[in-house]
Amino acid sequence: MDYLGLSRYDFTSIFVATSGFNEDDLEETVASAYQNADIPVRVYFGIVEQRSDGRFANLARFENVKKINLAFCEPWQQPAGLGFGRLGALMLHENQDYLLQIDAHTIFAQGWDSSLIADIEKLQQYVPRSFLSARPWCYLRESDGSIRYVSETTWAGLTITGGPPGYNIDGLESPRGKAVGGQFYEHYLVSGGFIFAPLSMFAEIMPDPRIAFGGEEHVFALRACTRDWRVFSAPECHLWSLSKSRHDYNNSTASDFEGQTRPWKSFPPKVISTRRPCIDFQSYYDDVDGVVGKVLKGQMFGYWGAPNEVKYEEYIRNLGFDYRLP
């Protein structure tokens, strides 16, 4: 089909939102999305790129990309946080139909745009207030720069596999309950690297800019589900995310990270807790004085948490996990 003279307004449109900190895969992420889309003209990006080295990605060759560059400056030499970045990226939308939230190190399958739209439109025939989220497929970067695709496992939802302080979210190998439409399994968590939803959902549940990193996925899932949005696994993921190794933060100091190019996880909350008062860097899952702890333990209600105690208790029952337990 010849799309010459047509714009994204002639098609169901997708707004791809992402935020990265010292990400060297951002340009490849954007290129992959456009190269592998069935209808590239309907794909629009909103990006907040945070860097400590000034090496911002040049995305000028892509037409439908808006990007905010955030350089670290004195007196703060740390990133503003993932929640801040995700909210900033969201604010760049132009009322597209759907929003796809990804990490800034993502590779897209061929025809991903058509596949995701077909999936969610089928799901919403059964459950109107619904969206898709699951752990993305996985790829690795070899020492020569080549890409190795190591996983195309499609999980039947997400579950919590560990207690505090991490509350790890992992994929469910076996489905719980009956599939909606024969292929969609309901669960009660989200993966920050893959959320596909009507853009209107994010008007109800904007990312919390106070959350530096830990707990972002848990809090977003709680807020969505307690507002009667239902989350389902996708029949297929249609994208891969780079697997990054974990770093040991236990004995870290701020100077250990100066000039380093590392992902969000390399900045532990305790290192930067006093550097950016508007961001709740000290907040973590088991910190009852922080935003994340208060929301997950049912101590904060309203826009940034569950709307009320009844909805909170209902969510905890459905999740099958109680954040209030030690």
Buried (B, 14 or more C-beta within 10 A) or exposed (E): EEEEEEEBEEBBBBBBBBBBBBBBBBBBBBBBBBEBBBBBBBBBBBBBBBBBEEEBBEBEEBEBBBBBEBEBEEEEBBBBBBBBBBBBBBEBBEEBBBBBBBBBBBBBBEBBBBBBBEBBEBBBEEBEBBBBBBBBBBBBBEEEEEBEEEBEEBBBBBBBEEBBEBBEBEBBEEBEEEBBBEBBBBBBBBBBBBBBBBBEBBEEBBBBBBBBBBBBBBBBBBBBBBBEBBBBBBBBBBBBBBEBEEBEBEEBEEEBBEEEBBBBBBBBBBBBBEBBEEBBBBBBBBBEEBBBBBBBBBEBBEEBBBBEEEBBBBBBEBBEBEBEEE
